Amino acid sequence: MFSEKAFQSVLFLVVIVAQRANSALQIASCENASSNTTHCVFNNLIGSSIIFKSQSSTEMVSVEFKNCNFPKVPITLLSTYPNVMRVDMSKCQMRQLNGKMTLSGAKKLKILDMSENNLDELSDGVFSEGAELVELYLARNQISTVAINAFAGLKKLEILDLSFNTIKTMRGDVFWDLRQIRIIYVNNNAMSTMRISFVNCTNIEEFDGSHNDLSDWSLTYPAKSKVVLNLSYCKLKNTYSSAADKGDLIIDGNAVDYIKIYGQVTRVSAKYNKLRFAEIDPKLPITTLEFAGNYITDIANITKIKTVEKLDLSENRLLPLTSETFSLMQELRVLNLRSTGISLNGELLTNQKKLIHLDISANDLTSLNLRDLKTLTSLKTLFLHENKLTELKHLEDIKEILPSLTTISLSKNRFTCSYIQRILTLLENLRINVLLDTKNLANLNTNVLGIDCYATDDVVANNSSALQRMLIFRESALDLENRFKVLFKNIDAQLSANVNNLIDILQPALQNPKPQSENLKNLITEFGEVQRAKADELQQKLAEIANTSVEFAKFRDKFNSLQLDEKLSVLLSDVNTAKRVNEENVEELTAKLTADQNTFSYATLIGNISAQLRNISSPGQSQSIDQLRSEFSSWKYIFISSFLLVVLVGVFFGAKLYIKRKASLFVSRENLTSSEMI
């Protein structure tokens, strides 16, 4: 028979197991369920034994986890909320998935974010239950292995992010079932082998494989697709052939020295490689060629492509250019010849009537005849900085020569300060913006408004210094105005939020017919009036600061009407006065805000409201809630203990019965053997 001592041992074991099961089990509920039934936030969940409350599950469309620690995906989550469409499980310290049960119950899930966890493997069919999934984010994990069928079943997936992992190899048809995929990110991994077929991915638009260490790779695309392919900084070497590429090709920051372009490519970016020559089919519909920072000298083959709209040849040492160099490139809109060692003449850009941006900076040009650019009637931006220019010939006719010009850069040349002042006055009157070198403003005597110059006398140097100080003050005042606009916006938003939060909290109380509700209504009215008064006061002070900035427009009009020598002496005192007034306004507003913050407190008001709420609340309500919670915990403990006890007793008696039957069979056999022997 079952001894009393054995029974006590089993009972003790049952109690220990029940206590551990009870302590590990967590019941999770939304932190914000009362304010928003469509979005649920779970905080501070630990472990995998989690039961999710199913309240409002039919309306829940978004679930987010914060400060959680899961070894695996909670398997009951998606079955509890079958209509959820977005789940954010990023930064939850997950180490592994639940195999094919990972997305069990995900009937409508469209967006899943598991980025910034500790996942190390994607097994076959791990997302097979997510048939409706559209976006999957797995970036910044520790994934090193991706099984060939890891993405099976994701026929509606459009965006897949595997960036910043440790994937070493990606082969074959790993994306074979992604029929609707548009964008794939596998950048910043450790891949040396990448042989991928996109034949089934008929909607593929972008594949980013940059920042890997590729030594063996090939990509196969669908027949009619155009893909943005990014293989920048992948340590590619020697010759690159793009016969299979279609769309945009980006291979910046590699060590390619020869490139062949024969596929259906529309854009080629091979900046900062070791290119010496580019072999390109001139019949291709290429619109963008970017070859900055290479070793190209001969561009005859490049300039035969008639469809190019943007050409960047900067930081190459080009052979001398002739009138025939760009003659076929009539569609050019952007041309960058920075640091190419060119010399400009009137025949170089005769056919570029659509050109809107020209960069010929850093070419050691000593002079420039603007009439050499007379054919560029659409030019809007001209970069001339970092040359050795001493003058611009026909400057007075610049608007006639370049009627569309709006922006020019002149810094770091060899102009005299008096010449720069004349240029600035002329260009300001013509409404042509001059790009300033703000880093150069500290050196007061060798620049005018940040543009390097050579001073000819003390008067010019002083003039440039005063002009510069006026510019600095104007920029600081505008910055001050912007900062106070942001300050007012934040304060206004905070005041509105305070009122809205109080209304949300007190709305149930306001519906209560008890007399105390009238007191609450009066308190809320008083609160709103105080908030509005503070907002009006801030708005008035902000208007005073804005008026100070308006004075700058008057300064400029007055400035333009005076001669150069008169401008500085007349305006400098006005500028200093305005600066002082502005600073006084700022100090006054800062002091006011500080005083308000110290003296005006919502503590008393909130205390009164809390007191009213206590009067309205039903007496003993909180006690009943605590009592129910305590009773629930007790019954849960008794139920689990009883269940385990029944199981153990059943096992014990089952084993006893089994041994008894075995013993009887053995006795029967012994008797039978004895009878046969007799």
Secondary structure as the mmCIF struct_conf table of DSSP 4:
data_model
#
loop_
_struct_conf.conf_type_id
_struct_conf.id
_struct_conf.beg_label_comp_id
_struct_conf.beg_label_asym_id
_struct_conf.beg_label_seq_id
_struct_conf.end_label_comp_id
_struct_conf.end_label_asym_id
_struct_conf.end_label_seq_id
HELX_RH_AL_P HELX_RH_AL_P1 GLU A 4 ALA A 24
STRN STRN1 GLN A 26 ALA A 28
TURN_TY1_P TURN_TY1_P1 GLU A 31 SER A 35
BEND BEND1 THR A 37 THR A 38
STRN STRN2 HIS A 39 ASN A 43
BEND BEND2 ASN A 44 ASN A 44
STRN STRN3 ILE A 46 ILE A 46
BEND BEND3 GLY A 47 SER A 48
STRN STRN4 ILE A 50 PHE A 52
TURN_TY1_P TURN_TY1_P2 GLN A 55 GLU A 59
STRN STRN5 SER A 62 LYS A 66
BEND BEND4 ASN A 67 ASN A 67
STRN STRN6 ASN A 69 ASN A 69
BEND BEND5 PRO A 71 LYS A 72
TURN_TY1_P TURN_TY1_P3 ILE A 75 THR A 76
HELX_RH_AL_P HELX_RH_AL_P2 LEU A 77 THR A 80
BEND BEND6 TYR A 81 TYR A 81
TURN_TY1_P TURN_TY1_P4 PRO A 82 ASN A 83
STRN STRN7 ARG A 86 ASP A 88
TURN_TY1_P TURN_TY1_P5 SER A 90 LYS A 91
BEND BEND7 CYS A 92 CYS A 92
HELX_RH_3T_P HELX_RH_3T_P1 GLY A 99 MET A 101
TURN_TY1_P TURN_TY1_P6 THR A 102 GLY A 105
BEND BEND8 LYS A 107 LYS A 108
STRN STRN8 ILE A 111 ASP A 113
BEND BEND9 GLU A 116 ASN A 117
STRN STRN9 GLU A 121 LEU A 122
TURN_TY1_P TURN_TY1_P7 ASP A 124 GLU A 129
TURN_TY1_P TURN_TY1_P8 ALA A 131 GLU A 132
STRN STRN10 GLU A 135 TYR A 137
BEND BEND10 ARG A 140 ASN A 141
STRN STRN11 THR A 145 VAL A 146
TURN_TY1_P TURN_TY1_P9 ILE A 148 GLY A 153
TURN_TY1_P TURN_TY1_P10 LYS A 155 LYS A 156
STRN STRN12 ILE A 159 ASP A 161
BEND BEND11 PHE A 164 ASN A 165
STRN STRN13 THR A 169 GLY A 172
TURN_TY1_P TURN_TY1_P11 ASP A 173 ASP A 177
TURN_TY1_P TURN_TY1_P12 ARG A 179 GLN A 180
STRN STRN14 ILE A 183 TYR A 185
BEND BEND12 ASN A 188 ASN A 189
BEND BEND13 SER A 192 SER A 192
STRN STRN15 THR A 193 SER A 197
TURN_TY1_P TURN_TY1_P13 VAL A 199 ASN A 200
TURN_TY1_P TURN_TY1_P14 THR A 202 ASN A 203
STRN STRN16 GLU A 206 ASP A 208
BEND BEND14 HIS A 211 ASN A 212
BEND BEND15 SER A 215 SER A 215
STRN STRN17 ASP A 216 THR A 220
TURN_TY1_P TURN_TY1_P15 ALA A 223 LYS A 224
STRN STRN18 VAL A 227 ASN A 230
TURN_TY1_P TURN_TY1_P16 SER A 232 TYR A 233
BEND BEND16 CYS A 234 CYS A 234
STRN STRN19 LYS A 237 SER A 241
TURN_TY1_P TURN_TY1_P17 ALA A 243 ALA A 244
STRN STRN20 LYS A 246 ILE A 250
TURN_TY1_P TURN_TY1_P18 ASP A 252 GLY A 253
BEND BEND17 ASN A 254 ASN A 254
STRN STRN21 ALA A 255 ILE A 261
BEND BEND18 GLY A 263 GLY A 263
STRN STRN22 GLN A 264 SER A 269
TURN_TY1_P TURN_TY1_P19 LYS A 271 TYR A 272
BEND BEND19 ASN A 273 ASN A 273
BEND BEND20 ARG A 276 ARG A 276
STRN STRN23 PHE A 277 ILE A 280
TURN_TY1_P TURN_TY1_P20 PRO A 282 LYS A 283
BEND BEND21 LEU A 284 LEU A 284
STRN STRN24 THR A 288 GLU A 290
BEND BEND22 GLY A 293 ASN A 294
TURN_TY1_P TURN_TY1_P21 ALA A 300 ASN A 301
HELX_RH_3T_P HELX_RH_3T_P2 ILE A 302 LYS A 304
TURN_TY1_P TURN_TY1_P22 LYS A 306 THR A 307
BEND BEND23 GLU A 309 GLU A 309
STRN STRN25 LYS A 310 ASP A 312
TURN_TY1_P TURN_TY1_P23 SER A 314 GLU A 315
BEND BEND24 ASN A 316 ASN A 316
HELX_LH_PP_P HELX_LH_PP_P1 LEU A 318 LEU A 321
TURN_TY1_P TURN_TY1_P24 SER A 323 LEU A 328
TURN_TY1_P TURN_TY1_P25 GLN A 330 GLU A 331
STRN STRN26 VAL A 334 ASN A 336
TURN_TY1_P TURN_TY1_P26 ARG A 338 SER A 339
BEND BEND25 THR A 340 THR A 340
TURN_TY1_P TURN_TY1_P27 GLY A 346 LEU A 349
BEND BEND26 THR A 350 ASN A 351
TURN_TY1_P TURN_TY1_P28 LYS A 353 LYS A 354
STRN STRN27 HIS A 357 ASP A 359
BEND BEND27 ALA A 362 ASN A 363
STRN STRN28 LEU A 368 ASN A 369
HELX_RH_3T_P HELX_RH_3T_P3 LEU A 370 LEU A 373
TURN_TY1_P TURN_TY1_P29 LYS A 374 THR A 375
TURN_TY1_P TURN_TY1_P30 THR A 377 SER A 378
STRN STRN29 THR A 381 PHE A 383
BEND BEND28 GLU A 386 ASN A 387
BEND BEND29 THR A 390 THR A 390
STRN STRN30 LEU A 392 LYS A 393
TURN_TY1_P TURN_TY1_P31 HIS A 394 HIS A 394
HELX_RH_3T_P HELX_RH_3T_P4 LEU A 395 ASP A 397
HELX_RH_AL_P HELX_RH_AL_P3 ILE A 398 ILE A 401
BEND BEND30 LEU A 402 LEU A 402
TURN_TY1_P TURN_TY1_P32 PRO A 403 SER A 404
STRN STRN31 THR A 407 SER A 409
BEND BEND31 LYS A 412 ASN A 413
STRN STRN32 THR A 416 THR A 416
HELX_RH_AL_P HELX_RH_AL_P4 CYS A 417 ASN A 429
TURN_TY1_P TURN_TY1_P33 LEU A 430 ARG A 431
STRN STRN33 ASN A 433 LEU A 435
HELX_RH_3T_P HELX_RH_3T_P5 THR A 438 ASN A 440
TURN_TY1_P TURN_TY1_P34 LEU A 441 ALA A 442
TURN_TY1_P TURN_TY1_P35 LEU A 444 ASN A 445
BEND BEND32 THR A 446 THR A 446
STRN STRN34 ASN A 447 VAL A 448
TURN_TY1_P TURN_TY1_P36 LEU A 449 GLY A 450
STRN STRN35 ILE A 451 ASP A 452
STRN STRN36 TYR A 454 TYR A 454
BEND BEND33 ASP A 457 ASP A 457
HELX_RH_AL_P HELX_RH_AL_P5 ASP A 458 LEU A 510
TURN_TY1_P TURN_TY1_P37 GLN A 511 GLN A 511
BEND BEND34 LYS A 514 LYS A 514
TURN_TY1_P TURN_TY1_P38 PRO A 515 PRO A 515
HELX_RH_AL_P HELX_RH_AL_P6 GLN A 516 SER A 561
BEND BEND35 LEU A 562 LEU A 562
HELX_RH_AL_P HELX_RH_AL_P7 LEU A 564 THR A 599
BEND BEND36 TYR A 602 TYR A 602
HELX_RH_AL_P HELX_RH_AL_P8 ALA A 603 ILE A 616
BEND BEND37 SER A 617 SER A 617
HELX_LH_PP_P HELX_LH_PP_P2 SER A 618 SER A 618
TURN_TY1_P TURN_TY1_P39 PRO A 619 GLY A 620
HELX_RH_AL_P HELX_RH_AL_P9 GLN A 621 MET A 677
#
